[in-house]
Amino acid sequence: MNTAKKFFRYLALTLLIVVLTSLLGDIFFGQFSLQENRKLETLIDGKEDELANIVEENEALKEEIILLKNNDEYVEHIARENLGLIKEGEEYIDEQPE
């Protein structure tokens, strides 16, 4: 009877070691390992920074839309700068030589 108890103890200890080894392997090298967690955190931080930049850009675009809707001088400025438009009677001077 004593040998049967020893056998079951060794068997339980062996199973416990196998399970612990498997769990530790999963913790350090598995899909949800610490290393993968760090990679995901880095990716999340990068995406949060990207999102903050996009939010700032959206706010700037909203302000520009408001200016375009309500400020004729700003529309004229944009037309002159981006499109090279001039008023009647004005002469266009190209500041950049060819």
Secondary structure, 3 states (H helix, E strand, C coil): CHHHHHHHHHHHHHHHHHHHHHHHHHHHHCCCCHHHHHHHHHHHHHHHHHHHHHHHHHHHHHHHHHHHHHCHHHHHHHHHHHHCCCCCCCCCCCCCCC
